[in-house]
Amino acid sequence: MAIFDDEPKKKARPHEIGQDLSLLSVGELSERIGILRDEIARLEAELTAKDNTKSAAEALFRRG
């Protein structure tokens, strides 16, 4: 907590692939795992959407 209200609050650094994890607490590691799992789910959803679009386009052009 900041001693004075006008002091900027410390921001949590985003996770960086390959960074040293030895300085993180168990709670911080668990939080990062959750964040990364959410990001994986988001990436997989986008991949599925793009695959569906690609399949629809391929089906459209195969009709002829």
Backbone bond lengths (Angstrom), bond angles and torsions (degrees), N, CA, C in turn:
res aa  C-N    CA-C-N  psi(-1)  N-CA   C-N-CA  omega(-1)  CA-C   N-CA-C  phi
1 M - - - 1.458 - - 1.518 108.84 -
2 A 1.306 116.69 140.37 1.453 121.73 -179.53 1.527 109.84 -73.44
3 I 1.320 115.53 140.62 1.463 120.06 178.55 1.517 110.00 -69.10
4 F 1.307 116.29 -41.78 1.448 121.65 179.02 1.525 108.87 -111.82
5 D 1.330 114.94 145.86 1.457 119.75 -178.02 1.529 113.42 -62.88
6 D 1.340 116.89 -27.30 1.456 118.83 -177.01 1.528 113.34 -84.45
7 E 1.329 117.50 -2.92 1.465 120.33 176.57 1.524 109.46 -75.49
8 P 1.322 116.81 134.78 1.472 118.39 178.41 1.524 110.55 -66.52
9 K 1.314 114.96 142.95 1.454 119.84 178.66 1.516 108.96 -78.23
10 K 1.309 115.57 146.60 1.452 121.66 179.23 1.525 109.22 -70.09
11 K 1.328 117.27 125.60 1.455 121.00 178.63 1.520 109.06 -90.00
12 A 1.321 115.25 141.79 1.451 119.60 174.81 1.521 108.25 -71.01
13 R 1.320 115.51 132.10 1.462 118.73 178.77 1.511 109.17 -75.69
14 P 1.317 115.98 139.56 1.466 118.74 177.86 1.522 109.51 -66.89
15 H 1.302 115.06 158.32 1.451 119.24 179.53 1.520 109.97 -71.05
16 E 1.299 115.49 136.33 1.462 121.35 176.94 1.515 107.79 -117.33
17 I 1.312 116.89 130.03 1.444 121.76 179.16 1.533 109.00 -58.99
18 G 1.315 116.45 129.43 1.459 121.81 177.45 1.515 115.30 86.16
19 Q 1.321 118.55 0.45 1.452 119.68 -177.68 1.533 110.91 -71.29
20 D 1.324 116.72 158.60 1.460 123.26 178.79 1.528 108.78 -68.23
21 L 1.320 116.22 120.33 1.464 120.98 -177.78 1.526 112.73 -95.15
22 S 1.311 117.54 -5.84 1.464 120.73 -174.05 1.528 113.22 -65.03
23 L 1.308 118.12 -22.42 1.463 120.96 -178.27 1.531 113.38 -89.85
24 L 1.334 117.29 -3.86 1.459 120.81 -178.08 1.522 110.63 -90.46
25 S 1.318 115.64 145.10 1.461 120.84 177.28 1.523 109.79 -79.52
26 V 1.327 115.68 169.55 1.463 120.85 177.85 1.532 109.59 -59.95
27 G 1.305 117.21 -41.55 1.462 121.42 178.82 1.515 112.04 -62.94
28 E 1.327 116.49 -42.60 1.462 120.39 179.11 1.524 110.90 -65.96
29 L 1.318 116.74 -39.42 1.466 120.13 177.74 1.522 110.32 -64.20
30 S 1.329 117.46 -44.15 1.463 121.06 178.97 1.516 111.18 -62.36
31 E 1.319 116.46 -41.09 1.464 120.84 178.68 1.529 110.87 -62.93
32 R 1.313 116.75 -43.20 1.464 120.21 179.82 1.517 111.68 -66.79
33 I 1.324 116.93 -36.62 1.468 120.22 176.58 1.524 109.21 -61.04
34 G 1.320 117.43 -44.20 1.465 121.38 177.91 1.512 112.23 -61.13
35 I 1.330 116.20 -43.58 1.461 121.00 179.19 1.526 110.02 -62.78
36 L 1.326 116.86 -43.53 1.461 120.62 -179.14 1.525 111.36 -68.50
37 R 1.324 117.89 -36.87 1.468 120.08 176.80 1.525 110.79 -63.88
38 D 1.336 116.24 -41.61 1.472 120.13 176.89 1.522 110.55 -61.98
39 E 1.326 116.63 -40.29 1.461 120.56 -179.93 1.524 110.63 -67.60
40 I 1.323 117.82 -39.29 1.465 121.10 176.98 1.523 109.93 -61.53
41 A 1.327 117.08 -44.15 1.470 120.39 178.67 1.526 110.72 -61.41
42 R 1.315 117.46 -40.09 1.462 121.97 178.70 1.523 110.52 -64.76
43 L 1.324 117.01 -42.97 1.463 121.42 178.78 1.521 111.42 -65.25
44 E 1.329 117.08 -41.44 1.459 120.73 178.91 1.525 111.61 -65.29
45 A 1.331 117.06 -37.52 1.464 120.41 177.65 1.530 110.30 -64.42
46 E 1.310 117.18 -41.32 1.466 120.93 178.54 1.525 110.75 -66.58
47 L 1.316 116.87 -39.86 1.460 120.98 177.46 1.526 110.99 -62.24
48 T 1.319 116.77 -43.33 1.463 121.38 177.60 1.523 110.86 -61.60
49 A 1.330 116.92 -44.02 1.467 120.93 179.38 1.529 110.76 -61.79
50 K 1.314 116.85 -41.95 1.465 120.17 180.00 1.524 110.89 -69.15
51 D 1.328 117.46 -37.89 1.465 120.60 176.75 1.526 110.88 -63.22
52 N 1.334 116.48 -40.67 1.470 120.47 179.02 1.524 111.14 -64.55
53 T 1.316 116.88 -40.79 1.462 121.08 178.24 1.521 110.36 -64.84
54 K 1.326 116.21 -42.74 1.458 120.48 179.80 1.528 110.70 -63.98
55 S 1.337 116.48 -43.32 1.470 120.58 179.38 1.524 111.38 -62.86
56 A 1.324 116.62 -40.57 1.464 120.66 179.32 1.528 110.40 -65.05
57 A 1.310 116.92 -40.94 1.466 120.52 179.46 1.524 110.14 -66.27
58 E 1.317 116.47 -42.55 1.463 119.50 179.30 1.527 110.98 -64.04
59 A 1.305 117.25 -39.82 1.482 120.74 178.99 1.519 110.29 -65.54
60 L 1.310 117.33 -38.03 1.458 121.54 179.64 1.529 111.16 -62.58
61 F 1.314 115.83 -44.18 1.464 119.30 -176.51 1.523 112.82 -80.42
62 R 1.317 118.75 -16.08 1.467 121.82 176.93 1.510 111.96 -81.04
63 R 1.325 118.20 -16.47 1.479 121.67 -176.65 1.515 112.13 -61.16
64 G 1.298 118.32 -31.54 1.452 122.63 -173.10 1.454 112.68 -76.86
